[in-house]
Amino acid sequence: MTKCRCLLADDHPIVRRGIRDLLQIEQVCSEIQEVGSGEAALTEIRRQSWDLLILDVALPDKHGLEVLKEVKLLQPRLPVLMLSLYPEKEFALRAIKAGASGYLTKDRAPSELMAAVKRVLRGGRYITEDLAEQLAVMVESGKDEPLHSSLSDREMQVLRLLGKGKTASAIAKDLCLSIKTISTYRSRILHKLSCRTTGELMRYAIEQRLID
């Protein structure tokens, strides 16, 4: 078994169990520590060094990209593999730019997860064919980045939820924030995207394919 200390951060126990079993069956990691929140992950990162961090994007207390940025300040060389239910279109690019070694959606096959883990442990990056094609198109087209590229990670999260038709109170509950805070994010998003109403934000999110 490879001498690898892995920290696994995901708020779903079943998901953690499944990933742990895969890592153990493939004899990839000698030690696996599970946590269910962003703050718990950061506590472990501050407490000791790790060889691999598998990090969920949608954590209950902090957005995974926020955790990623703090992790890279604490342990810059730590390989971080992001896992998410969100499509690659937006968050994968943000994750790679923030220092992630790879990004996989949770609908990928277990064999692909293991391939990604082994690649990043060797010091490489794991980029799917879809993401590679997206990057190539961006380079070849030379197009300016879309308006939503100026949004913060949290603003992007709120935009996607607004795009799904969720109310401010529902979003506040989902993200464990106050309705006032969500309203502030909404105002910022309206300004950055040159929109006037929530309806226009919903249309923008759909047209840009930012929602599942």
MOHUUR-V705753 format. One record per backbone hydrogen bond with DSSP energy under -1.0 kcal/mol. NH is the residue of the N-H (numbers start at 1). CO is the residue of the C=O. Records with the same first field share a line. If there is no record, write none. Layout:
# MOHUUR-V705753
NH: CO  CO
This chain:
# MOHUUR-V705753
2: 27
4: 2
6: 31
7: 52
8: 33
9: 54
10: 35
16: 12
17: 13
18: 14
19: 15
20: 16
21: 17
22: 18
23: 19
24: 20
25: 21
26: 22
28: 23
30: 4
31: 4
33: 6
35: 8
41: 37
42: 38
43: 39
44: 40
45: 41
46: 42
47: 43
48: 44
51: 5
52: 5
53: 79
54: 7
55: 81
56: 9
57: 83
59: 57
64: 57
67: 63
68: 64
69: 65
70: 66
71: 67
72: 68
74: 70
75: 71
78: 75
81: 53
82: 102
83: 55
84: 104
92: 88
94: 90
95: 91
96: 92
97: 93
98: 94
99: 96
100: 95
101: 80
102: 80
104: 82
106: 84
108: 105
113: 109
114: 110
115: 111
116: 112
117: 113
118: 114
119: 115
120: 116
121: 117
122: 118
123: 120
124: 119
126: 101
132: 128
133: 129
134: 130
135: 131
136: 132
137: 133
138: 134
139: 135
140: 136
141: 137
142: 138
149: 146
150: 147
151: 148
156: 152
157: 153
158: 154
159: 155
160: 156
161: 157
162: 158
163: 159
165: 162
166: 161
171: 167
172: 168
173: 169
174: 170
175: 171
177: 172
182: 178
183: 179
184: 180
185: 181
186: 182
187: 183
188: 184
189: 185
190: 186
191: 187
192: 188
193: 189
195: 190
201: 197
202: 198
203: 199
204: 200
205: 201
206: 202
207: 203
208: 204
209: 206
210: 205
